[in-house]
């Protein structure tokens, strides 16, 4: 079954999250942990993949972007 979580993870992989170094491993591993944490706290299923994607456009601690903001409107997950 293709879920939002599957599609989000596939997009993260295509955008190179598995190659970005992050404390404790890779950015992809961190984002997987975020999704798992949300699931363990019974977050709505639609929120879980959103948690996995929180760093797509960079954050205060992650200045790079996996996906430029302009591309987000042209690339479905």
Gaussian input, Z-matrix of N, CA and C with variables (Angstrom, degrees):
# hf/3-21g

backbone

0 1
 N
 C     1     B1
 C     2     B2     1     A1
 N     3     B3     2     A2     1     D1
 C     4     B4     3     A3     2     D2
 C     5     B5     4     A4     3     D3
 N     6     B6     5     A5     4     D4
 C     7     B7     6     A6     5     D5
 C     8     B8     7     A7     6     D6
 N     9     B9     8     A8     7     D7
 C    10    B10     9     A9     8     D8
 C    11    B11    10    A10     9     D9
 N    12    B12    11    A11    10    D10
 C    13    B13    12    A12    11    D11
 C    14    B14    13    A13    12    D12
 N    15    B15    14    A14    13    D13
 C    16    B16    15    A15    14    D14
 C    17    B17    16    A16    15    D15
 N    18    B18    17    A17    16    D16
 C    19    B19    18    A18    17    D17
 C    20    B20    19    A19    18    D18
 N    21    B21    20    A20    19    D19
 C    22    B22    21    A21    20    D20
 C    23    B23    22    A22    21    D21
 N    24    B24    23    A23    22    D22
 C    25    B25    24    A24    23    D23
 C    26    B26    25    A25    24    D24
 N    27    B27    26    A26    25    D25
 C    28    B28    27    A27    26    D26
 C    29    B29    28    A28    27    D27
 N    30    B30    29    A29    28    D28
 C    31    B31    30    A30    29    D29
 C    32    B32    31    A31    30    D30
 N    33    B33    32    A32    31    D31
 C    34    B34    33    A33    32    D32
 C    35    B35    34    A34    33    D33
 N    36    B36    35    A35    34    D34
 C    37    B37    36    A36    35    D35
 C    38    B38    37    A37    36    D36
 N    39    B39    38    A38    37    D37
 C    40    B40    39    A39    38    D38
 C    41    B41    40    A40    39    D39
 N    42    B42    41    A41    40    D40
 C    43    B43    42    A42    41    D41
 C    44    B44    43    A43    42    D42
 N    45    B45    44    A44    43    D43
 C    46    B46    45    A45    44    D44
 C    47    B47    46    A46    45    D45
 N    48    B48    47    A47    46    D46
 C    49    B49    48    A48    47    D47
 C    50    B50    49    A49    48    D48
 N    51    B51    50    A50    49    D49
 C    52    B52    51    A51    50    D50
 C    53    B53    52    A52    51    D51
 N    54    B54    53    A53    52    D52
 C    55    B55    54    A54    53    D53
 C    56    B56    55    A55    54    D54
 N    57    B57    56    A56    55    D55
 C    58    B58    57    A57    56    D56
 C    59    B59    58    A58    57    D57
 N    60    B60    59    A59    58    D58
 C    61    B61    60    A60    59    D59
 C    62    B62    61    A61    60    D60
 N    63    B63    62    A62    61    D61
 C    64    B64    63    A63    62    D62
 C    65    B65    64    A64    63    D63
 N    66    B66    65    A65    64    D64
 C    67    B67    66    A66    65    D65
 C    68    B68    67    A67    66    D66
 N    69    B69    68    A68    67    D67
 C    70    B70    69    A69    68    D68
 C    71    B71    70    A70    69    D69
 N    72    B72    71    A71    70    D70
 C    73    B73    72    A72    71    D71
 C    74    B74    73    A73    72    D72
 N    75    B75    74    A74    73    D73
 C    76    B76    75    A75    74    D74
 C    77    B77    76    A76    75    D75
 N    78    B78    77    A77    76    D76
 C    79    B79    78    A78    77    D77
 C    80    B80    79    A79    78    D78
 N    81    B81    80    A80    79    D79
 C    82    B82    81    A81    80    D80
 C    83    B83    82    A82    81    D81
 N    84    B84    83    A83    82    D82
 C    85    B85    84    A84    83    D83
 C    86    B86    85    A85    84    D84
 N    87    B87    86    A86    85    D85
 C    88    B88    87    A87    86    D86
 C    89    B89    88    A88    87    D87
 N    90    B90    89    A89    88    D88
 C    91    B91    90    A90    89    D89
 C    92    B92    91    A91    90    D90
 N    93    B93    92    A92    91    D91
 C    94    B94    93    A93    92    D92
 C    95    B95    94    A94    93    D93
 N    96    B96    95    A95    94    D94
 C    97    B97    96    A96    95    D95
 C    98    B98    97    A97    96    D96
 N    99    B99    98    A98    97    D97
 C   100   B100    99    A99    98    D98
 C   101   B101   100   A100    99    D99
 N   102   B102   101   A101   100   D100
 C   103   B103   102   A102   101   D101
 C   104   B104   103   A103   102   D102
 N   105   B105   104   A104   103   D103
 C   106   B106   105   A105   104   D104
 C   107   B107   106   A106   105   D105
 N   108   B108   107   A107   106   D106
 C   109   B109   108   A108   107   D107
 C   110   B110   109   A109   108   D108
 N   111   B111   110   A110   109   D109
 C   112   B112   111   A111   110   D110
 C   113   B113   112   A112   111   D111
 N   114   B114   113   A113   112   D112
 C   115   B115   114   A114   113   D113
 C   116   B116   115   A115   114   D114
 N   117   B117   116   A116   115   D115
 C   118   B118   117   A117   116   D116
 C   119   B119   118   A118   117   D117
 N   120   B120   119   A119   118   D118
 C   121   B121   120   A120   119   D119
 C   122   B122   121   A121   120   D120
 N   123   B123   122   A122   121   D121
 C   124   B124   123   A123   122   D122
 C   125   B125   124   A124   123   D123
 N   126   B126   125   A125   124   D124
 C   127   B127   126   A126   125   D125
 C   128   B128   127   A127   126   D126
 N   129   B129   128   A128   127   D127
 C   130   B130   129   A129   128   D128
 C   131   B131   130   A130   129   D129
 N   132   B132   131   A131   130   D130
 C   133   B133   132   A132   131   D131
 C   134   B134   133   A133   132   D132
 N   135   B135   134   A134   133   D133
 C   136   B136   135   A135   134   D134
 C   137   B137   136   A136   135   D135
 N   138   B138   137   A137   136   D136
 C   139   B139   138   A138   137   D137
 C   140   B140   139   A139   138   D138
 N   141   B141   140   A140   139   D139
 C   142   B142   141   A141   140   D140
 C   143   B143   142   A142   141   D141
 N   144   B144   143   A143   142   D142
 C   145   B145   144   A144   143   D143
 C   146   B146   145   A145   144   D144
 N   147   B147   146   A146   145   D145
 C   148   B148   147   A147   146   D146
 C   149   B149   148   A148   147   D147
 N   150   B150   149   A149   148   D148
 C   151   B151   150   A150   149   D149
 C   152   B152   151   A151   150   D150
 N   153   B153   152   A152   151   D151
 C   154   B154   153   A153   152   D152
 C   155   B155   154   A154   153   D153
 N   156   B156   155   A155   154   D154
 C   157   B157   156   A156   155   D155
 C   158   B158   157   A157   156   D156
 N   159   B159   158   A158   157   D157
 C   160   B160   159   A159   158   D158
 C   161   B161   160   A160   159   D159
 N   162   B162   161   A161   160   D160
 C   163   B163   162   A162   161   D161
 C   164   B164   163   A163   162   D162
 N   165   B165   164   A164   163   D163
 C   166   B166   165   A165   164   D164
 C   167   B167   166   A166   165   D165
 N   168   B168   167   A167   166   D166
 C   169   B169   168   A168   167   D167
 C   170   B170   169   A169   168   D168
 N   171   B171   170   A170   169   D169
 C   172   B172   171   A171   170   D170
 C   173   B173   172   A172   171   D171
 N   174   B174   173   A173   172   D172
 C   175   B175   174   A174   173   D173
 C   176   B176   175   A175   174   D174
 N   177   B177   176   A176   175   D175
 C   178   B178   177   A177   176   D176
 C   179   B179   178   A178   177   D177
 N   180   B180   179   A179   178   D178
 C   181   B181   180   A180   179   D179
 C   182   B182   181   A181   180   D180
 N   183   B183   182   A182   181   D181
 C   184   B184   183   A183   182   D182
 C   185   B185   184   A184   183   D183
 N   186   B186   185   A185   184   D184
 C   187   B187   186   A186   185   D185
 C   188   B188   187   A187   186   D186
 N   189   B189   188   A188   187   D187
 C   190   B190   189   A189   188   D188
 C   191   B191   190   A190   189   D189
 N   192   B192   191   A191   190   D190
 C   193   B193   192   A192   191   D191
 C   194   B194   193   A193   192   D192
 N   195   B195   194   A194   193   D193
 C   196   B196   195   A195   194   D194
 C   197   B197   196   A196   195   D195
 N   198   B198   197   A197   196   D196
 C   199   B199   198   A198   197   D197
 C   200   B200   199   A199   198   D198
 N   201   B201   200   A200   199   D199
 C   202   B202   201   A201   200   D200
 C   203   B203   202   A202   201   D201
 N   204   B204   203   A203   202   D202
 C   205   B205   204   A204   203   D203
 C   206   B206   205   A205   204   D204
 N   207   B207   206   A206   205   D205
 C   208   B208   207   A207   206   D206
 C   209   B209   208   A208   207   D207
 N   210   B210   209   A209   208   D208
 C   211   B211   210   A210   209   D209
 C   212   B212   211   A211   210   D210
 N   213   B213   212   A212   211   D211
 C   214   B214   213   A213   212   D212
 C   215   B215   214   A214   213   D213
 N   216   B216   215   A215   214   D214
 C   217   B217   216   A216   215   D215
 C   218   B218   217   A217   216   D216
 N   219   B219   218   A218   217   D217
 C   220   B220   219   A219   218   D218
 C   221   B221   220   A220   219   D219
 N   222   B222   221   A221   220   D220
 C   223   B223   222   A222   221   D221
 C   224   B224   223   A223   222   D222
 N   225   B225   224   A224   223   D223
 C   226   B226   225   A225   224   D224
 C   227   B227   226   A226   225   D225
 N   228   B228   227   A227   226   D226
 C   229   B229   228   A228   227   D227
 C   230   B230   229   A229   228   D228

   B1=1.4583
   B2=1.5266
   B3=1.3107
   B4=1.4528
   B5=1.5235
   B6=1.3123
   B7=1.4573
   B8=1.5220
   B9=1.3101
   B10=1.4580
   B11=1.5107
   B12=1.3266
   B13=1.4596
   B14=1.5166
   B15=1.3401
   B16=1.4673
   B17=1.5196
   B18=1.3181
   B19=1.4740
   B20=1.5235
   B21=1.3387
   B22=1.4653
   B23=1.5271
   B24=1.3289
   B25=1.4633
   B26=1.5249
   B27=1.3198
   B28=1.4642
   B29=1.5321
   B30=1.3171
   B31=1.4626
   B32=1.5223
   B33=1.3269
   B34=1.4618
   B35=1.5254
   B36=1.3234
   B37=1.4623
   B38=1.5242
   B39=1.3359
   B40=1.4808
   B41=1.5197
   B42=1.3216
   B43=1.4699
   B44=1.5304
   B45=1.3261
   B46=1.4665
   B47=1.5144
   B48=1.3229
   B49=1.4641
   B50=1.5264
   B51=1.3316
   B52=1.4705
   B53=1.5222
   B54=1.3299
   B55=1.4702
   B56=1.5246
   B57=1.3215
   B58=1.4694
   B59=1.5243
   B60=1.3335
   B61=1.4572
   B62=1.5210
   B63=1.3292
   B64=1.4689
   B65=1.5198
   B66=1.3393
   B67=1.4646
   B68=1.5348
   B69=1.3116
   B70=1.4593
   B71=1.5140
   B72=1.3201
   B73=1.4688
   B74=1.5069
   B75=1.3383
   B76=1.4626
   B77=1.5255
   B78=1.3022
   B79=1.4646
   B80=1.5256
   B81=1.3222
   B82=1.4669
   B83=1.5298
   B84=1.3208
   B85=1.4697
   B86=1.5264
   B87=1.3316
   B88=1.4714
   B89=1.5271
   B90=1.3243
   B91=1.4636
   B92=1.5286
   B93=1.3276
   B94=1.4661
   B95=1.5340
   B96=1.3478
   B97=1.4720
   B98=1.5171
   B99=1.3218
   B100=1.4693
   B101=1.5269
   B102=1.3366
   B103=1.4591
   B104=1.5220
   B105=1.3163
   B106=1.4632
   B107=1.5250
   B108=1.3157
   B109=1.4707
   B110=1.5294
   B111=1.3220
   B112=1.4631
   B113=1.5264
   B114=1.3296
   B115=1.4681
   B116=1.5309
   B117=1.3288
   B118=1.4649
   B119=1.5286
   B120=1.3145
   B121=1.4676
   B122=1.5277
   B123=1.3267
   B124=1.4605
   B125=1.5372
   B126=1.3329
   B127=1.4649
   B128=1.5240
   B129=1.3275
   B130=1.4615
   B131=1.5312
   B132=1.3147
   B133=1.4670
   B134=1.5315
   B135=1.3169
   B136=1.4678
   B137=1.5264
   B138=1.3185
   B139=1.4622
   B140=1.5262
   B141=1.3121
   B142=1.4602
   B143=1.5325
   B144=1.3258
   B145=1.4675
   B146=1.5240
   B147=1.3240
   B148=1.4680
   B149=1.5223
   B150=1.3214
   B151=1.4576
   B152=1.5149
   B153=1.3242
   B154=1.4610
   B155=1.5224
   B156=1.2967
   B157=1.4724
   B158=1.5269
   B159=1.3258
   B160=1.4647
   B161=1.5204
   B162=1.3162
   B163=1.4663
   B164=1.5290
   B165=1.3109
   B166=1.4672
   B167=1.5202
   B168=1.3040
   B169=1.4596
   B170=1.5142
   B171=1.3451
   B172=1.4507
   B173=1.5185
   B174=1.3057
   B175=1.4659
   B176=1.5193
   B177=1.3187
   B178=1.4652
   B179=1.5240
   B180=1.3261
   B181=1.4580
   B182=1.5139
   B183=1.3203
   B184=1.4625
   B185=1.5233
   B186=1.3386
   B187=1.4648
   B188=1.5283
   B189=1.3166
   B190=1.4613
   B191=1.5145
   B192=1.3099
   B193=1.4628
   B194=1.5199
   B195=1.3210
   B196=1.4607
   B197=1.5163
   B198=1.3089
   B199=1.4564
   B200=1.5206
   B201=1.3243
   B202=1.4605
   B203=1.5273
   B204=1.3235
   B205=1.4726
   B206=1.5220
   B207=1.3137
   B208=1.4630
   B209=1.5229
   B210=1.3185
   B211=1.4659
   B212=1.5239
   B213=1.3068
   B214=1.4691
   B215=1.5225
   B216=1.3075
   B217=1.4596
   B218=1.5151
   B219=1.3410
   B220=1.4553
   B221=1.5216
   B222=1.3281
   B223=1.4593
   B224=1.5083
   B225=1.3100
   B226=1.4609
   B227=1.5160
   B228=1.3344
   B229=1.4601
   B230=1.4652
   A1=109.51
   A2=117.34
   A3=122.88
   A4=108.32
   A5=116.55
   A6=121.01
   A7=110.29
   A8=115.46
   A9=119.93
   A10=111.32
   A11=116.66
   A12=120.76
   A13=110.64
   A14=117.16
   A15=120.55
   A16=111.11
   A17=116.11
   A18=120.00
   A19=111.03
   A20=117.13
   A21=120.15
   A22=110.18
   A23=116.94
   A24=120.03
   A25=110.52
   A26=117.61
   A27=120.42
   A28=110.68
   A29=116.98
   A30=120.33
   A31=110.54
   A32=117.39
   A33=120.69
   A34=110.84
   A35=116.39
   A36=120.22
   A37=111.04
   A38=116.97
   A39=120.37
   A40=111.74
   A41=116.83
   A42=121.00
   A43=112.78
   A44=117.22
   A45=120.46
   A46=116.77
   A47=119.02
   A48=120.90
   A49=112.32
   A50=117.54
   A51=120.56
   A52=112.06
   A53=117.58
   A54=120.62
   A55=112.39
   A56=117.54
   A57=121.09
   A58=108.58
   A59=115.62
   A60=120.84
   A61=109.23
   A62=114.87
   A63=122.15
   A64=106.49
   A65=118.56
   A66=118.43
   A67=111.15
   A68=116.37
   A69=120.46
   A70=113.30
   A71=118.48
   A72=120.49
   A73=112.52
   A74=115.52
   A75=120.93
   A76=110.05
   A77=115.08
   A78=119.07
   A79=110.23
   A80=117.52
   A81=119.86
   A82=110.53
   A83=117.59
   A84=120.33
   A85=110.42
   A86=117.05
   A87=120.51
   A88=110.94
   A89=116.18
   A90=120.17
   A91=111.41
   A92=117.12
   A93=120.40
   A94=110.32
   A95=116.45
   A96=119.72
   A97=111.43
   A98=117.22
   A99=120.64
   A100=109.72
   A101=117.01
   A102=120.28
   A103=111.24
   A104=116.66
   A105=121.07
   A106=111.06
   A107=116.72
   A108=120.71
   A109=110.44
   A110=116.66
   A111=119.74
   A112=111.09
   A113=116.64
   A114=120.26
   A115=110.90
   A116=116.55
   A117=119.78
   A118=112.15
   A119=115.41
   A120=120.44
   A121=111.86
   A122=115.73
   A123=124.32
   A124=113.20
   A125=115.94
   A126=119.12
   A127=108.55
   A128=116.56
   A129=120.59
   A130=109.95
   A131=117.99
   A132=120.69
   A133=113.06
   A134=118.66
   A135=120.68
   A136=112.13
   A137=117.81
   A138=121.30
   A139=111.39
   A140=117.80
   A141=120.97
   A142=113.13
   A143=120.54
   A144=118.44
   A145=112.12
   A146=117.51
   A147=119.38
   A148=109.98
   A149=116.77
   A150=120.51
   A151=111.60
   A152=116.31
   A153=120.95
   A154=111.89
   A155=117.23
   A156=121.44
   A157=113.36
   A158=117.59
   A159=119.16
   A160=114.37
   A161=119.31
   A162=120.57
   A163=113.39
   A164=117.96
   A165=119.92
   A166=113.04
   A167=117.68
   A168=121.10
   A169=112.04
   A170=117.09
   A171=122.01
   A172=111.28
   A173=115.45
   A174=122.98
   A175=107.38
   A176=117.18
   A177=120.08
   A178=110.94
   A179=117.08
   A180=120.85
   A181=114.46
   A182=117.54
   A183=122.54
   A184=107.63
   A185=116.62
   A186=119.53
   A187=114.87
   A188=117.77
   A189=119.68
   A190=111.02
   A191=115.75
   A192=121.04
   A193=108.41
   A194=116.29
   A195=119.81
   A196=110.38
   A197=115.32
   A198=121.58
   A199=107.93
   A200=117.80
   A201=119.20
   A202=110.46
   A203=118.54
   A204=120.59
   A205=113.70
   A206=118.46
   A207=120.84
   A208=111.98
   A209=116.78
   A210=120.70
   A211=111.66
   A212=117.68
   A213=121.01
   A214=111.79
   A215=118.49
   A216=120.17
   A217=112.44
   A218=116.94
   A219=121.09
   A220=113.76
   A221=118.06
   A222=121.14
   A223=110.97
   A224=118.18
   A225=119.14
   A226=110.18
   A227=118.13
   A228=120.92
   A229=113.18
   D1=129.68
   D2=179.32
   D3=-86.98
   D4=113.60
   D5=-178.50
   D6=-111.19
   D7=170.16
   D8=174.70
   D9=-57.99
   D10=-36.29
   D11=178.09
   D12=-64.95
   D13=-43.36
   D14=178.32
   D15=-62.40
   D16=-44.58
   D17=-178.99
   D18=-66.45
   D19=-40.33
   D20=179.07
   D21=-63.74
   D22=-44.02
   D23=-178.70
   D24=-65.89
   D25=-40.24
   D26=178.36
   D27=-62.18
   D28=-40.54
   D29=178.23
   D30=-66.09
   D31=-42.48
   D32=176.98
   D33=-58.61
   D34=-42.35
   D35=178.41
   D36=-64.14
   D37=-45.48
   D38=179.41
   D39=-61.79
   D40=-31.82
   D41=-178.03
   D42=-86.27
   D43=0.09
   D44=173.45
   D45=91.77
   D46=16.17
   D47=-178.06
   D48=-60.70
   D49=-26.85
   D50=-179.69
   D51=-73.75
   D52=-12.63
   D53=-178.92
   D54=-105.52
   D55=-3.10
   D56=-179.44
   D57=-90.23
   D58=121.44
   D59=179.09
   D60=-68.46
   D61=136.75
   D62=-179.73
   D63=-143.76
   D64=147.35
   D65=177.40
   D66=-51.15
   D67=127.90
   D68=-179.37
   D69=87.72
   D70=9.35
   D71=178.72
   D72=139.17
   D73=-123.25
   D74=-179.20
   D75=-114.24
   D76=165.78
   D77=176.12
   D78=-61.60
   D79=-38.82
   D80=179.63
   D81=-61.69
   D82=-42.79
   D83=178.46
   D84=-61.97
   D85=-41.71
   D86=177.40
   D87=-60.77
   D88=-46.53
   D89=-178.20
   D90=-66.04
   D91=-34.26
   D92=173.88
   D93=-63.51
   D94=-40.47
   D95=178.38
   D96=-64.73
   D97=-37.52
   D98=177.68
   D99=-61.90
   D100=-46.71
   D101=179.58
   D102=-62.42
   D103=-42.39
   D104=178.93
   D105=-62.65
   D106=-40.75
   D107=177.78
   D108=-62.72
   D109=-44.83
   D110=177.97
   D111=-60.76
   D112=-42.41
   D113=179.00
   D114=-63.69
   D115=-39.90
   D116=-178.64
   D117=-66.85
   D118=-21.52
   D119=178.38
   D120=-100.29
   D121=17.78
   D122=176.60
   D123=58.93
   D124=36.48
   D125=174.30
   D126=-64.43
   D127=148.87
   D128=177.93
   D129=-54.03
   D130=143.42
   D131=-179.81
   D132=-53.78
   D133=-35.58
   D134=179.75
   D135=-69.67
   D136=-24.62
   D137=-179.19
   D138=-79.70
   D139=-30.17
   D140=-174.88
   D141=-59.82
   D142=-49.80
   D143=177.57
   D144=-67.38
   D145=-27.80
   D146=176.23
   D147=-63.11
   D148=-38.87
   D149=176.27
   D150=-62.05
   D151=-36.10
   D152=177.76
   D153=-65.54
   D154=-23.46
   D155=-173.58
   D156=-104.66
   D157=12.12
   D158=-172.65
   D159=-64.60
   D160=-15.86
   D161=-177.74
   D162=-109.24
   D163=12.42
   D164=-177.73
   D165=-52.94
   D166=-41.45
   D167=-175.08
   D168=-105.49
   D169=17.50
   D170=179.82
   D171=89.57
   D172=161.33
   D173=176.86
   D174=-141.01
   D175=179.89
   D176=176.12
   D177=-58.69
   D178=-36.94
   D179=-179.34
   D180=-93.12
   D181=-6.03
   D182=-178.83
   D183=-135.74
   D184=89.92
   D185=-173.20
   D186=-71.74
   D187=-20.07
   D188=-179.97
   D189=-76.14
   D190=167.05
   D191=177.64
   D192=-126.07
   D193=130.84
   D194=174.56
   D195=-74.18
   D196=-32.98
   D197=-177.35
   D198=-139.35
   D199=118.55
   D200=178.38
   D201=-59.09
   D202=143.66
   D203=-178.68
   D204=-52.61
   D205=-37.95
   D206=-179.38
   D207=-64.29
   D208=-31.63
   D209=-179.01
   D210=-74.73
   D211=-23.14
   D212=-176.01
   D213=-61.53
   D214=-33.29
   D215=-179.28
   D216=-80.25
   D217=-14.50
   D218=-177.77
   D219=-106.25
   D220=-6.26
   D221=-175.85
   D222=-123.57
   D223=101.71
   D224=178.31
   D225=-67.59
   D226=145.97
   D227=-178.64
   D228=-65.91

